[in-house]
Amino acid sequence: MRKESLDFLKQLMDAASPSGFEQPAQRVFRGYVAEFAEEVRTDVHGNATALLNPGGKLRVMLAGHCDEIGLMVNHIEDSGFIRFAVIGGIDQSLLPGARVLVHSKKGPVLGVIGKKPIHLMKPEERKKVAEVKHLWIDIGVRKKADAEKVVELGDPVTVAAGFEVLRGDLAVSRGFDDKIGTFVVAETVRVLSGKKLRAAVFGVSTVQEEIGLRGAQTSAFGIDPHVGIAIDVGFASDFPGADKSEIGEVSLGKGPILHRGANINPVLGEHLVKTAKSQKIPYQMQPAPKATGTDANAMQVTRAGVAAAVVSIPNRYMHTPVEVVSLRDVENAAKLLAAAIEKMSEKMDFTP
């Protein structure tokens, strides 16, 4: 991966972006795509869009959601300990003992998630996952007034874990679901910049996907695309104990995932497959028998309907602070999307 792209990826992954508080990640996205897009704009919901060839008759929308799961300051006790609520689908078993950052107006505040020590638990308690109501954030103060000097109710919280490169082409970070999709959107815009396009391209970093596909719904209504492709993460099954009969056979490093099913327009889906084959871009196929739970679900049913598809990045350990992806898969996803869009024009008929 080119150094500039890798630097952008690190900045994007390290930026805090729990649902409803995506502004830091959106600033990083806008700053990067401004060099390549003809126009960059942000709507009232917070969706950031990079435009290429906006006058094209065929409107293609790419959507990667930049919001991540997280926590929120819910109550401050007299002792200064902070109670919290969850934002999105948190795995509560991973919370105790985590270092976290409370993102206050005065800057990030380091804290730790505490719970009763195992030595003090009854045998039956040790077998249960600690509920959020039995956990707290300790920022190192002794009273409520001191805590209120640096944090306030409603402040978002993220696990204090950022982007790092592992062995080979693998990388680890919290929030690859789905800031890696936002990254692919930006890289696709970069690859397409300067090319003669027949389609208008709207590369959108959407918001609030983790709490109901909300940003995709509002941005798609505004753009009114003919084609909508969500770039998200998909479950890898190359780990011990994975049931491949349930989630499919998907490995890191073997290419992005394409899909067939109810959420995928068959003409668009086949176009992506043919493009991958013609460009010799590796890909993996995964069935999608129902709504995918991605931004494609919201885009597909916008207005009178949109030809939708999903391109997924294989991801290990989804919704944990140590999600792992292959940077090669990420690059190939951007190459595939750029090549597929280059071949699109208003002459394409996406009617099944």
N, C-alpha and C positions, 0 to 999 in steps of 0.2 A: 504494500500500500504506500502511495506517495506520502512524503513527510507532512505536507500541508494538510492532507486529508486526515492523517493520523492525529495531528495536533488538534484539528477541529473535533474529531471524535472524542478525544480525551476531555476537551473543554465541555463538550455537550454532555458527556456522561457524568462529569463532576458537578455540573450545574443542578441545583435543586429544582424539582418540578413535580411535587405531588399534585394530584388533580385539584384544580382551582387555584393553584399557585405556580403556574408554568412559566411565568415571565422570565426568570433567569435563563432557562433553556431556550425560550423563544428569542431572546436577545442574541444568544450565540448563533442560532439558526439564521436569523436575519442578517447578522453581520457577515456570515460566510457566503450566503447565496447572493448578497448584494453585488458581488463581483461578477456574477455570471448571468443573473436574471435581468430582463428588460424592465421589470418593475417588481417591487416587494411591498406588500401591504399587510396590515393587520386589521381584523374586524373587531366589532365590539365584544364578541365572545372571547377573543384572544387568539383565534386561529391565525397563523402567519402563512402567507402565500407568496411563492416566487413564480412569476409569470414569464413564459417564453412564447413568442409569436401569438400574442393575445388576440389577434384578428383572425386566426385560423377558424374555418367553419366547423371543424370537428373539435369539440372541447374534451380534453383528456385530463382527468383529475387524479393525481397521486396523493395518497393520504398515509402518513406515518404519524401515530400519535406520540406526542412528546411527554405526556403526563405519566407519572409513576405512582405506585402505591406508596403509602406513607402513614403518618400519624398526625394528630392535632392536639394541641394543648386544650384540655377540656375542663380542668379544675386545678386550682393551686391550694394546697392544704396549709393550715397555720404553721406547720413545721417546715414549709418550703418545698416539700415533695410535690411533684406534678403528676396529676392523673391525665390520662389521654384517651382519645377515641381513635379508631382506625379509619384510614382513607383507602378504599379499595379492598381487594382480596388478600389480606395479610395472613401469612402462615403464623399463627400465634405461638406455635411451639418454638419458633426461632427468635422470639423477642427477648426472653430473659438473658441478661448478661451482655446485651448488645450495647455498643457505644453509639450514641446518636447525636445529631445536630438539630437544635431548635433554631429555626430560621426566623429571628426576630427583626424588627425594624432597625435595631442597632447592630445587626450582624449575627453570624452564627454563634450559638452558645452550646458548648460541649456538655453532654450529660451521659449518664448510663441508665439502663433499665434494670431496676432492682426487683427482687422478690425474696420471699422467705428462704433462708438457706436450707439445703436438703437435710442437714443434720437435725433441724427443728421440725421437720415434717413427719406426720404419721405415715405408716407404710402405705395406706390407701391413697394418700395425697401424692406420693412420689410417682404413682402410676398414671396420674392425670396431667394433661396439658394445662398449664396455668392460664386462667382466664384473664382477659385484659383488666377486669375490675380488681384483680389481685396483684397487679403490677403497677409500677410507678417510675417516673424519671427523676433521677437525683442529679442536680446541677451543682451540688456542693455548697448550698446555703443552709442556714439554720432556721429561717423564719420566712413567712409569706411576704413580708414587706421587701426583703432582700431579693426574693425571686421576682417580684413584680417590677423591680428596677430594670430587669434585663429581658423578661418575657411577658407575654400577655395572652389572654384567652384567644383562641383561634389561630395562634402561631402554628405553622406546619412544621413537621419533624421528619427527618430522614435518617436512615442508618448511615453512620460515618464510614462508608466504604466506597472508594472510587475506582477508576479504570486502571487496570494493569495488564500487561502482556504476559502470558504464560509461555510455555514451550511451543516451538513451531509457530503456527499461524493462529493459535488460540488466544483469546482475551477474556478477562473476567471483569465484571462490574455489577453493581446493583443497577436496576433500571434498564437493562437491555430491552426489556419489555416496557415500552417499545421505542426508546430513544434510538435504538439501532435502525428502526424503520424510518424515523425522521432523518437519520444520517443517510440512508439509502435514497430518500427523496432528494436531499440536497446534492448527493453525488450524481444522481441521474440528471438533475438540472445542469450540473457542471459538465457532464459528458455531452449533453445535447447543446450546450451553449455554442453559438457560432455556426451550427449546422442549419441547413435550409430545411425547415420543417413545414409540413402541410397542415399539421394539427396544432391547435393551441394547447399549451401545456400549463397546467395549474398545479404546482408542487406545493402541497399543503402540509404544514406541521400542525396537526389537529390537537385539540385540548379535550380533557375530561372523558376520554374513552373508558377509563377504568371505573367510572361511575355511571356508565350507560350510553356510550357512543355519542355523547352530546355534541362535541365539536364537529364531528363528521356530518351530523344531521344539519347543523346550521350552515356550515361552509358549503356543503353540497347544494343546499337550497339556493344559496347565493350565486354559486358558479353555474348551476344547472348543466352539469356535464352530460355528454353522451356516453362516455367511458369513465368508470371509476375503479381504480386499482388500489387496494389497501396493501401496504407493506408492513407486516407484523412479524411476530416470532411464532414458531411452531415447535411442538414437542419433539426433541431428539429421543431416540430409544436405544442409544449406544452406551447404556450404563448398566451396572449389575442389577439383575432382577426386573428389568423392563419387560412388560408384556407386549411383545410386538404384534401379537394377534389383536390387541385392543387399540394400540396407538400407531401401528404401522412400523415399517422398518426404515428409520431415518437416522442418518449419521452426520456428525459434524465433518465438514470438509468435502462432502460429496455433492455440493451444490444447493441452491435455494430450493424450497418446496413449492411445487405447483399443485393445484387442487382440481378435483372434479366433484360436482354436486349441485345442490339447489341454490347455493349462493354464488355460483359461478356461471356467467353467461357462456354457453357452449362455443359460440363463435370466437369470443375473446380468449377463452381458455385454450382452444386449439391454436389460435394465433400465437400465443405465448409458447406453446410446446413446439410448434414449427420453427419459430424464431430461435429457440434454444438449440434445436437440432441443426439448423442451417449455420448458426454461428459457433457450433461446437462448444456450447456452454453447458456444463453438467447441471442436471436438475434431478430432483426426486419428486415422486408423485404420491399424494396422500388423498384418500377419499374425504369428502365433506358432505355427509348425508343430510345435514340440516344447516340452519344459519350458523355461520362460523364464529360469531361473537367478536368479530373484528369490525373496523370501520366500513368494510365492504357491505356488511349487513345493512347499515344505515344508508349508504350511498345507493344500494340496489333499489330501495323502495322510495327514493326521493322523487317528488312530483309524479310524473307519469312513468317512472322507471328508468334505470340506468344499467347499461351493460357492465356488470361488475366482475371482478376477479381478485384473488389474493395471491401475493408472493410472500412466502414466509422464510425467515431465517431460522434454521435449526438451532434450538436453544436447550442447553442442559440446566436443570435446577431452577426452573421458572418461578418467579415470585419469591426468590430468596436474595440475600445480599451478594451471592456469588454466582450469578448467571454466567454461563460460558458459551461463547459463540466462536465460529471460525471466521477470521477476517477474509479468507479466500471466498467463503460463501457470500459474504457481504459485498465484496467487489463484483462477484459474478451476478448478483441480483441487480446491481446498478447497470451492468453491461447489458443484461437481458432486457431490462425495462427500456433502456435507451434505444437498443436495436429494434424492439417491438414498436416503439412510438415512431421511430423514423419511417417505418413502413405504413403508418396509418394515414388515412386521408378521409375526406367526406364521402368518398365513393364506397367505403366499407359499409356493409349492411350487417348489423349485429342481431337482426331478427332471427331467433332460433328456427 
